[in-house]
Amino acid sequence: MRGVIQISSPIKFGTDGWRGIIAQDFTFDNVRICAQAAANHLKQTGLASRGLVIGYDTRFASEDFAQAAAEVVAANGIKVYLCSKATPTPVISYGVPARRAGGAIIITASHNPPRWNGFKYKSEDGASAPTEVITELEKHIGDINTSGQMNQMPLAKALEQGLVEYIDLNPVYLKKIASLIDLNELGDRLGRAGLKIVVDPMYGAGAGYFRMLLGDQAIKLIEINSECNPTFPGMQQPEPIASNLTRLSAKVVATKASVGIATDGDADRLGIIDEKGNFITQLQVFALLALYLLEIRGQRGAIVKTLTTTNMLYRLGKLFNVPVYETAVGFKYVAPIMLSENALIGGEESGGYGFRGHVPERDALLAGLYFLDLMVKTGKTPSQLLEYLYSKVGPHYYHRVDIEFPEDERPRITNRLRESHPRSIDRVKLVMKDTLDGFRFTLADNSWLLIRFSGTEPLLRVYAESDSQARVERLLELGKKLAGV
């Protein structure tokens, strides 16, 4: 069946897919247009015969949006592998090469507040679609909007004709993870060590996965916020940062747990709470995971970081004689370098980390398992691990503030930052200002301040890393003044 459809608002893909407010921007019509664009892309690139995986998270109506996308793709004669339940993004991402599919659509807004949903597109290798693919998708979207033509068929008919097949990707994902880390050994070590783990999936798609991966061995594992609740009560949004993990922190302290592990709404971002209830920043976790692979596992390979992540990685690169590559924000920039350099690890400030031997994409579940393995193999608590890291690279502290702003203020803020050329910041000489992604100010003592617009939300983000938390807070305040907000 061919229908005429009119786009209700502009669709623009950011650092990781297109996101919009449900019923205002993120509508069934717009999702169908995106799905038709994906179908056109598959046909244009010769990948249509391989089919398309479609998955979704626990957000409001995500399953319904996924089914709407499946009806469009199937109507184009392309086989759809539709997840039978809410599934983490890394599981769906791995499902693409596991099924040898041409790509994947994932209905998720990841860490955004409850009223948002989103449309992610994964390439045939399971990675976030690179810029050239996104450009093609947006071109197809424009063409569809102009012509108003798209294909659609009822889901029941698509199932009957075999154009849609329900799938459970957990078995193939579990097998893949077991090839990267000995899950039985990890479970045994955790049990023998008597470590107590509190897991917070933040009402998202990661609920139940650590228990599934670690098995039914004698592991003391407590899970909170595991029910499906798309309002994400008790948190501003399902993003694993300190302000949203107060309940996890309190639970770790109350139960005298060894560690708290959080995953965001679609389980591609990781958050860690130490045994004292303190949040370990994403930059610290990234450095600890790199140290784990380099020192504990004895592996060697490049490190790929976005510019918002820590300078500790450069220190580790020198210490272990491995190269470090830097990119703009977005795993779509990290993944190609991971592939071309066979990188050991790639990561973002957001808490998303990818690993060699896996899909070049963020996986909070595997990252969490690696962090647990680091704990049991060193016999150290999370706070002790941080001290050990600092003994090698020196103390590094970090924070980020997000500022809402009227959209019509964007040009003023941009011009103000472009024209700002301070000789020093916080009484330390400025040695470099660059615009790789936003406006970054690097100081003579290796501290840095970055101001950039979010690629997924209407926010201005201000980041800083320095040798003390007090200096970080001063830099953030000075950053807000530079931006005039």
C-alpha positions as CSV (number, residue, x, y, z in Angstrom):
1,M,0.0,0.0,0.0
2,R,1.3,3.5,-0.9
3,G,0.2,6.5,1.2
4,V,0.6,10.2,1.2
5,I,2.2,11.6,4.3
6,Q,3.4,15.1,5.3
7,I,6.3,15.6,7.7
8,S,5.1,17.4,10.9
9,S,8.4,19.0,11.8
10,P,12.0,19.0,10.5
11,I,14.0,15.8,11.1
12,K,17.6,16.3,11.8
13,F,20.0,13.7,13.0
14,G,22.4,14.7,15.8
15,T,25.4,13.0,17.4
16,D,23.4,9.8,17.8
17,G,20.2,9.6,15.7
18,W,17.2,11.8,15.6
19,R,15.3,12.7,18.8
20,G,12.1,14.6,19.4
21,I,9.4,15.3,21.9
22,I,6.7,12.6,21.8
23,A,3.5,13.7,20.0
24,Q,5.0,17.1,19.2
25,D,8.0,16.2,17.0
26,F,8.3,12.4,17.5
27,T,5.1,11.3,15.8
28,F,4.2,8.1,14.0
29,D,4.2,9.9,10.7
30,N,7.8,11.1,11.3
31,V,8.9,7.7,12.4
32,R,7.4,6.2,9.2
33,I,9.2,8.7,7.1
34,C,12.5,7.8,8.8
35,A,11.8,4.1,8.2
36,Q,11.0,4.7,4.5
37,A,14.3,6.6,4.3
38,A,16.1,3.7,5.9
39,A,14.5,1.3,3.4
40,N,15.5,3.6,0.5
41,H,19.0,3.6,1.8
42,L,19.2,-0.2,2.0
43,K,17.9,-0.5,-1.6
44,Q,20.2,2.1,-2.9
45,T,23.3,0.5,-1.3
46,G,22.4,-3.1,-2.2
47,L,21.9,-4.1,1.4
48,A,18.1,-4.7,1.2
49,S,18.5,-8.4,0.6
50,R,20.1,-8.8,4.0
51,G,17.2,-7.4,5.9
52,L,17.0,-5.0,8.8
53,V,16.9,-5.4,12.6
54,I,14.4,-3.2,14.5
55,G,14.5,-2.9,18.3
56,Y,13.2,-0.6,21.0
57,D,13.6,0.5,24.6
58,T,11.1,0.8,27.5
59,R,10.0,4.4,26.7
60,F,6.4,5.4,26.2
61,A,5.1,3.8,23.0
62,S,8.5,2.6,21.9
63,E,7.1,-0.8,20.9
64,D,4.4,0.8,18.9
65,F,6.8,3.1,17.1
66,A,9.0,0.1,16.3
67,Q,6.1,-1.8,14.9
68,A,5.2,1.2,12.7
69,A,8.7,1.3,11.4
70,A,8.5,-2.5,10.7
71,E,5.3,-2.0,8.7
72,V,7.0,0.5,6.4
73,V,10.3,-1.4,5.9
74,A,8.4,-4.7,5.2
75,A,6.2,-3.0,2.7
76,N,9.3,-2.3,0.7
77,G,10.0,-6.0,0.4
78,I,12.8,-5.9,3.0
79,K,12.9,-8.6,5.7
80,V,12.5,-7.2,9.2
81,Y,13.9,-8.9,12.3
82,L,11.7,-7.3,15.0
83,C,12.8,-7.6,18.7
84,S,10.1,-9.4,20.6
85,K,10.7,-7.3,23.8
86,A,12.5,-4.1,24.9
87,T,16.2,-4.8,24.3
88,P,19.4,-2.9,25.1
89,T,21.0,-1.0,22.3
90,P,24.3,-2.9,22.5
91,V,22.4,-6.2,22.2
92,I,20.6,-4.9,19.1
93,S,23.8,-3.5,17.7
94,Y,25.5,-6.9,18.0
95,G,22.4,-8.5,16.4
96,V,23.2,-6.7,13.1
97,P,26.4,-8.6,12.3
98,A,25.1,-11.7,14.1
99,R,22.2,-11.8,11.7
100,R,24.3,-10.4,8.8
101,A,21.7,-7.8,8.4
102,G,22.0,-4.6,6.4
103,G,21.6,-2.4,9.5
104,A,19.3,-1.6,12.4
105,I,16.6,0.8,13.5
106,I,16.4,1.4,17.3
107,I,13.6,3.3,18.8
108,T,15.2,5.0,21.8
109,A,16.0,8.4,23.2
110,S,18.8,6.9,25.3
111,H,19.3,9.2,28.3
112,N,16.9,12.0,27.4
113,P,14.0,13.1,29.7
114,P,10.7,11.1,29.6
115,R,8.9,13.2,27.1
116,W,11.5,12.4,24.4
117,N,11.9,9.4,22.1
118,G,14.3,8.8,19.2
119,F,15.3,7.0,16.1
120,K,18.8,5.6,15.9
121,Y,20.2,4.0,12.8
122,K,23.0,1.4,12.9
123,S,25.2,0.4,9.9
124,E,25.9,-3.1,8.7
125,D,28.7,-3.5,11.2
126,G,26.4,-2.6,14.1
127,A,28.1,0.8,14.7
128,S,26.4,4.2,14.8
129,A,25.8,5.3,11.3
130,P,28.7,7.5,10.0
131,T,28.1,11.0,8.7
132,E,27.9,10.0,5.1
133,V,25.1,7.5,5.9
134,I,23.2,10.1,8.0
135,T,23.5,12.6,5.1
136,E,21.9,10.1,2.8
137,L,19.1,9.3,5.2
138,E,18.4,13.0,5.6
139,K,18.4,13.4,1.8
140,H,15.9,10.5,1.5
141,I,13.7,12.1,4.2
142,G,13.7,15.4,2.3
143,D,12.7,13.5,-0.9
144,I,9.9,11.7,0.9
145,N,8.6,14.9,2.4
146,T,8.5,16.5,-1.1
147,S,6.8,13.5,-2.8
148,G,4.6,12.5,0.2
149,Q,4.9,8.9,-1.0
150,M,5.9,5.9,1.2
151,N,5.0,2.3,1.5
152,Q,3.1,0.6,4.4
153,M,1.4,-2.7,5.2
154,P,-0.3,-4.0,8.3
155,L,2.0,-5.8,10.7
156,A,-0.3,-8.9,10.7
157,K,0.0,-9.2,7.0
158,A,3.8,-8.7,7.1
159,L,4.1,-11.5,9.7
160,E,1.9,-13.8,7.6
161,Q,4.0,-13.2,4.5
162,G,7.3,-13.7,6.5
163,L,8.4,-10.2,5.9
164,V,8.5,-9.6,9.7
165,E,10.0,-12.1,12.1
166,Y,10.1,-11.7,15.8
167,I,13.5,-12.5,17.3
168,D,15.2,-12.7,20.7
169,L,18.8,-11.5,20.4
170,N,19.8,-12.4,24.0
171,P,21.3,-15.9,23.1
172,V,23.7,-14.7,20.4
173,Y,24.7,-11.7,22.6
174,L,25.4,-13.9,25.6
175,K,27.5,-16.1,23.5
176,K,29.5,-13.2,22.2
177,I,30.1,-11.7,25.7
178,A,31.2,-15.1,26.9
179,S,33.9,-15.1,24.2
180,L,35.2,-11.8,25.5
181,I,35.2,-12.5,29.3
182,D,34.9,-15.8,31.2
183,L,31.6,-15.3,32.8
184,N,31.8,-18.5,34.8
185,E,35.1,-17.5,36.3
186,L,33.9,-14.0,37.0
187,G,30.8,-15.3,38.7
188,D,32.9,-17.7,40.8
189,R,35.4,-15.0,41.8
190,L,32.5,-12.6,42.7
191,G,30.9,-15.3,44.8
192,R,34.1,-16.3,46.6
193,A,35.0,-12.7,47.3
194,G,31.6,-12.1,48.8
195,L,31.1,-8.9,46.8
196,K,27.7,-7.3,46.9
197,I,26.6,-5.5,43.8
198,V,23.7,-3.1,43.4
199,V,22.5,-2.6,39.8
200,D,20.3,0.3,38.7
201,P,19.0,-0.1,35.1
202,M,17.1,3.3,35.6
203,Y,13.8,1.7,34.5
204,G,15.4,1.0,31.1
205,A,16.1,-1.9,28.8
206,G,19.1,-3.1,30.8
207,A,16.9,-4.5,33.5
208,G,17.8,-8.1,34.4
209,Y,20.9,-8.3,32.2
210,F,23.6,-8.5,34.8
211,R,21.9,-11.3,36.5
212,M,21.4,-13.1,33.2
213,L,25.1,-12.6,32.2
214,L,26.5,-13.6,35.6
215,G,24.1,-16.5,36.0
216,D,22.6,-18.0,39.2
217,Q,25.8,-18.5,41.1
218,A,26.2,-17.4,44.7
219,I,26.4,-13.7,43.7
220,K,24.9,-11.1,46.0
221,L,23.2,-8.9,43.4
222,I,20.4,-6.4,44.2
223,E,18.5,-4.6,41.4
224,I,16.6,-1.4,41.9
225,N,14.5,0.6,39.5
226,S,14.0,-2.5,37.3
227,E,10.3,-2.2,36.5
228,C,9.2,-0.6,33.3
229,N,8.2,3.0,34.1
230,P,8.6,5.5,31.2
231,T,8.2,8.4,33.6
232,F,11.5,7.5,35.2
233,P,10.4,8.6,38.7
234,G,13.0,9.9,41.1
235,M,15.4,11.2,38.4
236,Q,15.4,14.0,35.8
237,Q,16.3,11.5,33.0
238,P,17.7,8.0,32.8
239,E,21.3,9.3,32.5
240,P,23.8,7.6,34.8
241,I,25.3,10.8,36.4
242,A,25.5,11.7,40.1
243,S,22.4,13.8,40.2
244,N,20.2,10.9,38.9
245,L,21.9,8.1,41.0
246,T,21.0,9.3,44.5
247,R,18.8,6.2,45.2
248,L,21.6,3.9,43.9
249,S,24.1,5.7,46.1
250,A,21.9,5.4,49.2
251,K,21.2,1.7,48.5
252,V,25.0,1.0,48.2
253,V,25.6,2.6,51.6
254,A,22.5,1.1,53.3
255,T,23.3,-2.4,52.2
256,K,27.1,-2.1,52.6
257,A,27.5,-3.1,49.0
258,S,30.9,-3.3,47.2
259,V,29.8,-1.3,44.1
260,G,26.8,0.3,42.4
261,I,26.4,-0.1,38.6
262,A,23.9,1.9,36.6
263,T,23.0,1.7,32.9
264,D,21.0,4.4,31.0
265,G,17.7,4.0,29.3
266,D,19.0,1.8,26.5
267,A,22.0,0.4,28.4
268,D,24.8,1.8,26.3
269,R,26.1,4.2,29.0
270,L,27.6,3.1,32.3
271,G,27.7,4.8,35.7
272,I,29.7,3.6,38.8
273,I,29.1,4.3,42.5
274,D,31.9,3.4,44.8
275,E,31.6,1.4,48.1
276,K,31.2,4.7,50.0
277,G,28.3,5.9,47.9
278,N,30.4,8.4,45.8
279,F,30.0,8.7,42.1
280,I,33.1,7.9,40.0
281,T,33.0,10.1,37.0
282,Q,32.8,8.8,33.5
283,L,36.3,10.1,32.8
284,Q,37.7,8.2,35.7
285,V,35.8,5.0,34.7
286,F,37.2,5.4,31.1
287,A,40.8,5.6,32.4
288,L,40.2,2.7,34.8
289,L,38.9,0.5,32.0
290,A,41.8,1.4,29.8
291,L,44.2,0.6,32.7
292,Y,42.4,-2.8,33.2
293,L,42.9,-3.8,29.6
294,L,46.5,-2.6,29.4
295,E,47.8,-3.7,32.8
296,I,45.5,-6.5,34.1
297,R,44.8,-8.2,30.8
298,G,48.1,-7.2,29.2
299,Q,46.6,-6.1,25.9
300,R,48.0,-3.5,23.6
301,G,46.2,-1.2,21.1
302,A,45.2,2.3,20.4
303,I,42.9,4.3,22.6
304,V,40.2,6.5,21.0
305,K,38.7,9.3,22.9
306,T,36.3,12.2,22.2
307,L,37.6,15.6,23.1
308,T,35.4,15.7,26.1
309,T,37.2,12.8,27.8
310,T,40.1,12.8,30.1
311,N,43.8,13.7,29.6
312,M,44.6,10.7,31.8
313,L,44.4,8.6,28.7
314,Y,47.4,10.5,27.2
315,R,49.3,9.6,30.4
316,L,48.3,6.0,30.1
317,G,49.2,6.0,26.4
318,K,52.8,7.1,27.2
319,L,53.1,4.7,30.1
320,F,52.1,1.7,28.1
321,N,53.4,3.0,24.7
322,V,50.1,2.9,22.9
323,P,48.7,5.7,20.6
324,V,45.8,7.9,21.6
325,Y,43.4,9.3,19.0
326,E,41.0,12.2,19.6
327,T,37.7,12.9,17.8
328,A,34.7,15.2,18.0
329,V,31.8,14.2,20.2
330,G,29.8,11.2,19.0
331,F,30.5,7.5,18.7
332,K,30.0,7.8,15.0
333,Y,33.4,9.5,15.0
334,V,35.0,7.0,17.4
335,A,33.9,3.8,15.6
336,P,35.7,4.4,12.3
337,I,39.0,4.9,14.1
338,M,38.4,1.9,16.3
339,L,38.0,-0.2,13.1
340,S,40.9,1.3,11.1
341,E,43.3,1.1,14.0
342,N,42.0,-2.1,15.6
343,A,41.8,0.0,18.8
344,L,41.7,-1.5,22.2
345,I,39.0,0.8,23.6
346,G,37.0,3.8,22.5
347,G,34.9,6.0,24.7
348,E,33.0,9.2,25.4
349,E,32.4,11.5,28.3
350,S,28.8,10.4,28.4
351,G,29.8,7.0,29.9
352,G,29.8,5.0,26.6
353,Y,32.7,2.7,26.0
354,G,33.4,0.3,23.2
355,F,35.9,-2.6,23.1
356,R,38.1,-4.5,20.6
357,G,36.6,-7.8,19.5
358,H,33.1,-6.6,19.8
359,V,30.9,-4.3,17.7
360,P,32.5,-0.8,17.4
361,E,29.8,0.6,19.6
362,R,29.1,1.5,23.3
363,D,28.2,-1.4,25.5
364,A,27.5,-0.6,29.2
365,L,26.8,-4.2,30.0
366,L,30.3,-5.4,28.9
367,A,31.9,-2.3,30.4
368,G,30.2,-3.2,33.7
369,L,31.5,-6.7,33.6
370,Y,35.0,-5.5,32.9
371,F,34.8,-3.2,35.9
372,L,33.7,-6.0,38.1
373,D,36.6,-8.2,36.8
374,L,39.0,-5.3,37.5
375,M,37.8,-5.3,41.1
376,V,38.1,-9.0,41.7
377,K,41.4,-9.4,39.9
378,T,43.1,-6.6,41.9
379,G,41.2,-7.2,45.1
380,K,40.6,-3.4,45.3
381,T,37.4,-1.5,46.1
382,P,36.4,1.2,43.6
383,S,37.8,4.0,45.7
384,Q,41.1,2.1,46.0
385,L,41.2,1.6,42.3
386,L,40.9,5.3,41.8
387,E,43.8,5.9,44.2
388,Y,45.8,3.3,42.3
389,L,45.0,5.1,39.0
390,Y,46.1,8.4,40.4
391,S,49.4,6.9,41.6
392,K,50.1,6.4,37.9
393,V,48.7,9.4,36.2
394,G,48.2,12.0,38.9
395,P,44.9,13.4,40.3
396,H,42.3,14.4,37.7
397,Y,38.9,15.8,38.6
398,Y,36.0,16.6,36.3
399,H,32.5,18.0,36.1
400,R,30.0,19.1,33.5
401,V,27.1,21.5,33.8
402,D,24.1,21.7,31.4
403,I,22.4,25.0,30.8
404,E,19.0,25.4,29.0
405,F,18.8,28.4,26.7
406,P,16.4,29.9,24.2
407,E,17.2,28.7,20.7
408,D,17.3,32.3,19.4
409,E,20.2,32.9,21.8
410,R,22.4,30.3,20.0
411,P,24.0,32.8,17.5
412,R,24.8,35.3,20.2
413,I,26.4,32.6,22.4
414,T,28.4,31.3,19.4
415,N,29.6,34.7,18.3
416,R,30.6,35.6,21.9
417,L,32.7,32.4,22.2
418,R,34.2,32.7,18.8
419,E,35.4,36.3,19.6
420,S,36.7,35.4,23.0
421,H,40.5,35.2,23.2
422,P,41.5,35.3,26.9
423,R,45.3,35.3,27.7
424,S,44.6,33.3,30.8
425,I,41.8,31.5,32.6
426,D,41.8,31.1,36.4
427,R,45.2,32.8,36.4
428,V,46.8,30.1,34.3
429,K,48.1,30.9,30.8
430,L,45.9,29.8,27.9
431,V,48.1,27.8,25.5
432,M,45.5,26.7,22.9
433,K,41.9,27.4,21.8
434,D,40.4,25.0,19.3
435,T,37.1,24.5,17.7
436,L,37.1,20.8,16.8
437,D,33.7,20.5,18.5
438,G,32.6,23.6,20.3
439,F,35.1,25.9,21.9
440,R,37.9,24.3,24.0
441,F,40.4,26.2,26.0
442,T,43.6,24.3,27.0
443,L,45.7,25.8,29.8
444,A,49.4,25.6,30.5
445,D,48.9,23.1,33.4
446,N,46.9,20.7,31.1
447,S,43.6,21.7,32.7
448,W,40.9,22.3,30.0
449,L,37.5,24.0,29.6
450,L,35.1,23.2,26.9
451,I,31.8,24.9,25.9
452,R,29.6,23.3,23.2
453,F,26.0,22.8,22.3
454,S,24.5,19.3,22.9
455,G,23.9,17.3,19.7
456,T,20.9,15.5,21.2
457,E,19.1,18.1,23.5
458,P,18.6,21.9,23.5
459,L,21.4,22.4,26.1
460,L,24.6,24.3,26.3
461,R,27.2,22.1,28.0
462,V,30.2,23.4,29.9
463,Y,33.0,20.8,30.8
464,A,36.2,21.1,32.8
465,E,39.0,18.9,34.0
466,S,41.8,19.9,36.4
467,D,43.9,18.8,39.3
468,S,41.3,19.6,42.0
469,Q,37.5,19.7,42.3
470,A,37.7,23.3,43.5
471,R,39.5,24.3,40.3
472,V,37.0,22.5,38.2
473,E,34.2,24.4,39.8
474,R,36.0,27.7,39.2
475,L,36.6,26.8,35.6
476,L,33.0,26.0,35.1
477,E,31.9,29.3,36.4
478,L,34.4,31.1,34.3
479,G,33.1,29.1,31.3
480,K,29.6,30.3,31.9
481,K,30.8,33.9,32.0
482,L,32.7,33.4,28.7
483,A,29.5,32.1,27.1
484,G,27.4,34.9,28.7
485,V,24.9,32.6,30.3
